[in-house]
Amino acid sequence: TPLLYFAPLRAARGSTAATRGQNDSSVAEFILLGFSAFPELQGQMFGAFLVIYLVTLMGNATIVAVILLDQSLHIPMYLFLQNLSVVEMSFSAAITPEMLVVLTSEKATISFGGCFAQMYFILLFGGTECFLLGAMAYDRFAAICHPLSYPMIMNKRVFVKLVIFSWVSGIMVATVQTTWVFSFPYCDHKEINHLFCETPPVLELACADTFLFEVYAFTGTILIVMVPFLLILLSYTRILFSILRMPSTTGRQKAFSTCASHLTSVTLFYGTASITYLQPKSRYSPDTKKLMSLAYTLLTPLLNPLIYSLRNKEMKRAVLKLWQRKVALHRG
């Protein structure tokens, strides 16, 4: 998630007097450098990113549509998955089209407002996904560890509250953080050494003291990322003990299979983001950081629908049923 940046941000520091002396209204647009240092690779990257983007949209849209059309899937487990697919599609749509433009332009520019909007949606969908993954882990914990009381624990009201909380939390994070980042003066610094408007590379251009923001970002990130992550770890620890106590081998296999998809998704999401952001910033070149950021911006939204649909019998059954219905209508 783009919220994870524990290492101190290297924002340009400037005294208040120096900042006042510069024309901070002069930055009407930013220049996204992308992979301009490797022009020979940009065509191949464009092709690969475009294919990944289209498959991501198709895969997640299929999940949303299948769950919407199949009444038997209107239970919390699949409705959470439907929300996750909406988040993944939106996250991709906020980032990938701009990346494709950057890869096909000699000098890719993005307006001040466009940069604000992109950062806002990245933070909104990144934050929402953090909480949704936590809610999905709690749902699996309730279903496996308390099967008899599960309908009461995860009733419609609880499900709606968890979904609303996830989205509202994402909106709050995005609103506070983006508004704060763009309240700094940017003077004549225009070149963002990245593929899109993410918080750390944009903030590096600020010509003001950003210490208070860094403190907020550090504490906020721990709350926003670590609380859901700890909930996931706690839920799956309890789930593991419950599965091991099951007398039936078939029951154990079914429970493991049900949770494997979610665990794989969580590992992808937190693992790739951690590799990108939890390393000391000085250790990697800007181009290496860009490559690592592609892991959670391209791979996670692409793989989530594949993981869930390939490992879930009910999803495969529902897709097959809808496909057969469509073929029958076409023949009729």
Summary of the structure (lengths in Angstrom):
residues: 332
radius of gyration: 21.9
end to end distance: 47.3
largest distance: 76.7
contacts: 1048
relative contact order: 0.17
helix: 76%
strand: 3%
